[in-house]
Amino acid sequence: MKIFLTMAVLVAALAAPAAMGQRIEERKERQKARIKEGKESGELTKKEAARIKARERDLNRQIREDRKDGGGLTAAERAKIEKRQDNISEDLYKQKHDGQKAAPKK
C-alpha cells in the first residue's frame, strides 16, 4: 500500500509541470483565436490587433528562452508567464469592448 501511494504521489508530481506547460500552450491558442475573431468581427482595429500580437510575440519569445535552460519551466517562470497572459487577456477584452470599430473582414 505504501509503495502504491508513493508511486501515485510521484506520478502526480511529475505530471503537474507537464499539465501546466500544456495550459500555457492552450491559453496561447485561445488568445490567437480571440484576436482573429476580434479582427474578423471588427471589434479590434488593425492597430489594436497589432499591439496585442506584439505583446504575444514578446511573451512567446520569453517562454522559449525560459525553456532553453534545460529543465523546462520552473514554478516561478510559469507563474510569471500566466500573469503576463492574464494581462494580455485583460487588455484584449478591453480593446474588443472599447467601442472602437473597424470594418469587419468578409
C-alpha positions in Angstrom: 0.0 0.0 0.0 2.8 2.4 0.9 4.5 1.7 -2.5 1.3 2.4 -4.3 0.8 5.7 -2.5 4.4 6.7 -3.1 4.1 5.9 -6.8 0.9 7.8 -7.1 2.4 10.9 -5.5 5.5 10.6 -7.7 3.4 10.3 -10.9 1.3 13.3 -9.8 4.4 15.4 -9.1 5.9 14.6 -12.5 2.6 15.2 -14.4 1.8 18.6 -12.8 4.6 20.6 -14.7 3.6 19.0 -18.0 0.0 19.9 -17.4 0.9 23.5 -16.6 3.0 23.7 -19.7 0.1 22.4 -21.7 -2.2 25.0 -20.1 0.2 27.8 -21.2 0.0 26.5 -24.8 -3.7 26.1 -24.7 -4.1 29.7 -23.5 -1.8 30.9 -26.2 -4.0 29.2 -28.9 -7.2 30.6 -27.3 -5.7 34.1 -27.4 -4.8 33.8 -31.1 -8.4 32.7 -31.8 -9.8 35.7 -29.8 -7.6 38.1 -31.7 -8.6 36.6 -35.1 -12.3 36.7 -34.1 -11.9 40.3 -33.0 -10.3 41.3 -36.3 -13.0 39.5 -38.3 -15.9 41.0 -36.4 -14.4 44.5 -36.4 -14.2 44.6 -32.6 -10.4 45.1 -32.9 -8.8 47.7 -35.1 -5.6 46.9 -37.0 -3.6 48.9 -34.6 -5.2 47.2 -31.5 -4.6 43.7 -33.0 -1.0 44.5 -34.0 -0.2 45.8 -30.5 -1.7 42.7 -28.8 0.1 40.4 -31.3 3.4 42.2 -30.5 2.9 41.5 -26.8 2.1 37.9 -27.6 5.2 37.6 -29.7 7.3 39.0 -26.9 5.8 36.6 -24.4 6.4 33.6 -26.7 10.0 34.7 -27.1 10.3 34.8 -23.3 8.8 31.3 -23.0 11.2 29.9 -25.5 14.2 31.5 -23.6 12.9 30.2 -20.3 12.6 26.6 -21.7 16.1 26.7 -23.1 17.8 26.3 -19.8 17.1 22.6 -20.0 14.8 22.0 -17.0 11.6 23.2 -18.6 9.7 25.9 -16.8 10.1 26.5 -13.1 7.1 27.2 -11.0 8.1 30.9 -10.8 8.5 31.1 -14.6 5.1 29.5 -15.1 3.5 32.0 -12.6 5.2 34.9 -14.4 4.0 33.7 -17.8 0.5 33.2 -16.6 0.4 36.7 -15.1 1.5 38.1 -18.4 -1.1 36.0 -20.2 -3.7 37.4 -17.7 -2.6 41.0 -18.5 -2.7 40.4 -22.3 -6.1 38.7 -21.9 -7.5 41.6 -19.9 -6.1 44.1 -22.5 -7.7 42.1 -25.3 -11.0 42.2 -23.6 -10.8 45.9 -23.0 -9.8 46.6 -26.6 -12.6 44.4 -28.0 -15.2 46.3 -25.9 -13.9 49.8 -26.1 -16.4 51.0 -28.7 -13.9 51.4 -31.5 -14.9 49.5 -34.6 -13.0 48.5 -37.7 -14.7 47.4 -40.8 -15.5 43.7 -40.4 -13.5 41.3 -42.6 -15.6 39.4 -45.1 
